């Protein structure tokens, strides 16, 4: 007989929930039939001390975890034994799983004839120190706060600690390296009576006096053991057949689970009856797993984003509030991401290492669970837009929008031309129209800026830095698009001219009932290349801040009274409700060429005949922000914002400019 002492930790379970990391010991016993040196190789047995009931450090859980064995569900005594959690690499099965003295113990057979099973047995004979991984899904847990006490598995513990009250045992796997790096193995006394103990190693001794005698069941003749295996195989085949007959192909999920977990006919029928019942309201069991969505919600809640319910679902918001009820700090956010990506430190002292793990600099993508760059970018984008929309946006109300796919110059043609319908001659042939020969061009360019959250903000645990910096980037983008737009629009000396019949001068062009009437007539009297009316109506009155009041009066007031000695009659406002008023502070600003506090404009609807057009790359009208760990020479986090757009004047007949003075 050969005994292999093993140590068994547990990794993260396949379904994505946190896996309990259990220190365990396994013994692998090879028993030969007595007196038969030519018999077939014996079937190895194993015995595992799967869990001692003590607290564990588990990846994804901030505080230690204790599994309450009283709440551990063992679906059946026969559980699959696998290699590295691979369902296609079976090793054997357990035949007994029980709780003894507050510990979880399992025994069983290496009964599969697979490459994985042969690898486990052969390597064990060679002294390889196999470890094990136990899959246990968490269904319900409670958090014991700091200073509070709790009794679990007959022992008392002081918080902070997580107590898993309900869990279900899945499968047990042989692995070459488990999650617990401090495994241990004990070796029985040698044939000379000496005892030894090793750390992280395993010793094989074939001398019968050195080990505990195997149970009587292990000394059966090989033919008896084979008969038992055959009987078990026949019984299992019959059980699977009855389950398939019961399910009848209508419940494939229940059928697969029943076969996999060793259910009998009664349990299978019961689960089918439950599946046929009307669905009850869903009950969400608390889950302590930190996710990208939870951290994203915690940041938005802490930063006080308005209408946060529109950004996150109710369940995620509830989980974030429950876990971070006092708000999440910048350090805590980065630590949560670093821990999820494999960081083993417990504080922020090594800030450089925390940032590297948080931003996955040292983590393979397949092993990373939290994308801190994505979280910061998503949060920052919300506040980037707040900053972007906080500046004047009159430009958006008077321009046409074009979607471009690259940075090349794009060309458009005059929309007014030979587009009048012609009489259809006998035979039904239609004549061809044209869009005219005048062209207009535009192209997008890139504008951007990089700002940093430096090491002081991180050390000060200032989460507000990831909101104030994006607001600045958003505001900067809003100011830049205004600057480019109004520089283009106001530098219009060659666009609004008397020759183009879209520029009026003189004292009678001051903004008033008479001045607006004059501009209206000039606009509506415009003609196409055939000398016929263009048919486009004015829709917008664009004025500087100095003319805001009179512009609003002309749009809203029913009457315009003149109280001078030369009072005019009638007093009714003929332009009331005609033209939407847009007021821009850029029109009268002295920093821009072509500025005037008296000039004003009458414009067509930009969707009909625009005087100016803004092109956006891929239709992205708002700026984009990206977040990353800072370069080597910078201690902190970098945020860069960029925006791809371009502005160009279009059709001269889309508007009238009034100088507003002589």
Buried (B, 14 or more C-beta within 10 A) or exposed (E): BBBBBBBBBBBBBBEEBBBBBBBBBBBBBBBBBEEEEEEEEBBBBBBBBBBBBBBBEBBBBBBBBBBBBEBBEBBBBBBBBBBBBEEEBBBBBBBEBEBEEBBBBBBBBBBBEBEBBBBBBEBBBEEBBBBBBBBBBBBBBEBBEEEEEBEBBEEEBEBBBBBBBBBBBBBBBBBEBBBBEEBBBBBBEBEEEEEEEEEEEBBBBEEEEBBEEBEEEBEBEBEEBEEBEEEBEEEBEEBBEBBBEBBEEEBEEBBEBBBBBBBEEEBBBEBBEEEEEEEEEEEEEBBBBBBBBBBBBBBBBBBEBEEBEEBBEEBBBBBBEEBBEEBBBBBBBBBBBBBBBBBEEEEBEEBEBBBBBBBBEEBEEEEBBBBBBBBBBBBBBBBBBBBBEEBBEBBBEBBBBBEBEEBEEBEBEBBBBBEEEEEEEEEEEEEEEEEBEBEBEBBBEEBBBEBBBBBEBBBEBBBBBBBBBBBBBBBBBBBBBBBBBBBBBBBBEEBBEEEBBBBBBEEEBBBBBEBBEBBBEBBBEBEBBEEEEBBBBBBBBBBBBBBBEBBBBBBEBEEBEEEEEEEEEEEEBEBBEBBBBBBBEBBBBEEBEBBBBBBBBBBBBBEBBBBBBBBBBEEEEBBBBBBBBBEEEEBBBBBBBBBBBBBBBBBBBBBBBBBBEE
